Amino acid sequence: MTEQEKYCSRFGKIAVDNGFLVADQLQQALREQVNDNLAERPHRVIGAICFEHGWMTPAQIEETLNLLFKKSNANQGLVES
């Protein structure tokens, strides 16, 4: 599993939990991502899809990524201890 695949669903969950997206927008973004992959088009990350639709600003994407990586780093610390 690539880092990108590992973080995709979590990015969306964090964005919804923080009010940056609604569940319907996330579901549409995930469908578009899967459709791109099935059609062998270039892979787009959820944040890029949401930005293209105007659902998230660059600042919201950055905040979501910061929260995602903080959570990931905290979980890695627990596993490595």
GUPANU-732792 format. One line per field, with one value per atom (N, C-alpha, C): atom name; x, y, z. Coordinates in steps of 0.05 Angstrom, whole numbers. Each point is the difference from the previous one (the first is absolute). Layout:
atom [CA_...] $
px [X_...] $
py [Y_...] $
pz [Z_...] $
//
This chain:
atom [N_CA_C_N_CA_C_N_CA_C_N_CA_C_N_CA_C_N_CA_C_N_CA_C_N_CA_C_N_CA_C_N_CA_C_N_CA_C_N_CA_C_N_CA_C_N_CA_C_N_CA_C_N_CA_C_N_CA_C_N_CA_C_N_CA_C_N_CA_C_N_CA_C_N_CA_C_N_CA_C_N_CA_C_N_CA_C_N_CA_C_N_CA_C_N_CA_C_N_CA_C_N_CA_C_N_CA_C_N_CA_C_N_CA_C_N_CA_C_N_CA_C_N_CA_C_N_CA_C_N_CA_C_N_CA_C_N_CA_C_N_CA_C_N_CA_C_N_CA_C_N_CA_C_N_CA_C_N_CA_C_N_CA_C_N_CA_C_N_CA_C_N_CA_C_N_CA_C_N_CA_C_N_CA_C_N_CA_C_N_CA_C_N_CA_C_N_CA_C_N_CA_C_N_CA_C_N_CA_C_N_CA_C_N_CA_C_N_CA_C_N_CA_C_N_CA_C_N_CA_C_N_CA_C_N_CA_C_N_CA_C_N_CA_C_N_CA_C_N_CA_C_N_CA_C_N_CA_C_N_CA_C_N_CA_C_N_CA_C_N_CA_C_N_CA_C_N_CA_C_N_CA_C] $
px [17_-17_18_-6_16_-9_16_-7_-26_-2_-24_-25_1_-23_-6_20_-3_-15_5_-11_-26_-8_-24_-25_-8_-25_1_23_3_-2_11_-1_-29_-17_-28_-15_6_-14_8_25_8_-13_-1_-12_-30_-14_-28_-3_16_-1_4_16_7_-18_-20_-20_9_22_10_-15_-11_-15_-25_-20_-23_4_-13_3_-6_-20_-6_23_13_23_23_5_21_-6_-25_-8_4_-7_3_30_16_29_12_-9_10_-9_-24_-10_17_6_16_28_11_27_0_-20_-2_-4_-18_-5_25_16_25_19_2_18_-9_-26_-11_4_-2_4_29_18_29_8_-15_8_18_15_18_-15_13_-12_-1_-23_-3_-6_13_-6_-26_-12_-26_1_22_2_0_13_1_-28_-15_-27_-18_2_-16_6_26_8_-11_2_-10_-29_-16_-28_-7_20_-4_-12_2_-10_19_25_20_20_9_20_28_21_27_6_-10_4_-13_-25_-14_15_10_15_25_14_24_-6_-21_-7_-7_-15_-7_25_18_25_16_1_15_-13_-26_-14_5_0_4_28_20_27_6_-13_3_-12_-23_-13_17_11_16_26_12_25_-6_-22_-8_-4_-13_-5_26_18_26_16_-2_14_-11_-26_-11_8_2_8_29_17_29_8_-15_8_0] $
py [-24_24_25_19_24_19_20_20_14_6_13_-16_-26_-17_-2_0_-2_24_23_25_9_-11_11_0_-23_0_16_0_16_29_9_29_8_-16_7_0_-19_-2_25_7_24_25_2_24_2_-23_0_7_-13_4_30_14_28_19_-10_17_12_-10_10_-12_-24_-14_-12_-5_-16_-28_-19_-28_-5_14_-4_9_22_9_-20_-10_-20_-25_-9_-24_5_24_6_1_12_1_-28_-18_-27_-15_5_-13_10_26_10_-12_-3_-11_-29_-16_-28_-1_17_1_7_19_7_-24_-14_-23_-22_-6_-21_7_25_9_4_-6_3_29_19_28_4_22_6_1_-11_-1_29_7_26_-5_15_-3_15_-8_11_31_10_29_14_-10_12_0_-22_-2_21_2_19_28_6_27_7_-20_5_6_-11_5_25_12_24_-7_-25_-8_6_0_6_21_16_20_-12_13_-10_0_19_1_-23_-7_-23_-27_-2_-24_-2_22_0_-7_11_-6_-30_-10_-28_-18_7_-15_1_24_3_-18_0_-17_-30_-6_-28_-10_17_-9_1_18_-1_-26_-7_-25_-24_0_-22_-2_22_-1_-9_8_-8_-31_-10_-29_-15_10_-14_0_21_0_-21_-5_-21_-27_-4_-27_-5_20_-5_-3_10_-1_-28] $
pz [0_0_0_-18_-1_22_6_20_-9_-26_-11_6_-5_5_30_16_29_11_-11_11_-12_-24_-14_16_11_15_26_12_24_-5_-22_-8_-1_-14_-3_26_17_26_17_0_15_-11_-26_-13_7_1_7_30_17_29_7_-16_5_-15_-13_-14_-26_-11_-25_-24_4_-21_13_-16_10_-12_12_-8_-29_-11_-29_-18_8_-16_1_24_3_-17_1_-15_-30_-10_-28_-7_17_-5_-1_18_0_-26_-8_-25_-24_-1_-22_1_24_2_-10_7_-9_-30_-10_-29_-16_10_-13_0_23_1_-19_0_-18_-29_-7_-28_-7_20_-4_-5_11_-1_23_0_22_27_20_27_11_11_14_29_17_29_6_22_8_3_12_3_-27_-20_-26_-13_3_-11_14_26_15_-7_-4_-9_-27_-19_-27_-1_19_1_16_13_16_28_8_26_23_-6_21_-10_18_-6_5_-11_6_30_15_29_13_-8_12_-7_-24_-7_17_3_16_29_11_28_3_-20_1_-1_-18_-2_26_12_25_22_2_19_-6_-25_-9_8_-5_6_30_15_29_11_-10_9_-8_-24_-9_17_5_16_28_12_26_1_-20_-2_-4_-16_-4_26_16_26_18_0_17_-9_-26_-11_5_-2_2_30_18_29_10] $
//
